Amino acid sequence: MKVRRVAEVGAGCSGLTCVKACLDEGLEPVCFESSDDIGGLWRFKVMTPRGRTLHFENFVLKIF
């Protein structure tokens, strides 16, 4: 039986879930991502002075 190839656009949270579902079904997914890394909106790039990442650049957490 010939393996069916599936094109999947975007390697964010939903795209990676789609790739996993295709693999579970015996398909051959090919993922196309425009950036240099996977993760989409969950890819953290902003670093704090302590070396931790922030999801939102201007997010401030106040604990009382």
SULBEL-V913501 format. One line per field, one symbol per residue. phi: phi as a letter, one per 20 degrees, with the letter a starting at -180 (. if undefined). A space follows every 10 residues. Layout:
phi->???
//
This chain:
phi->.ffeececdn degfffffgf ffffenedfc edceeebepl feeededege neddfdfdec dddd
//
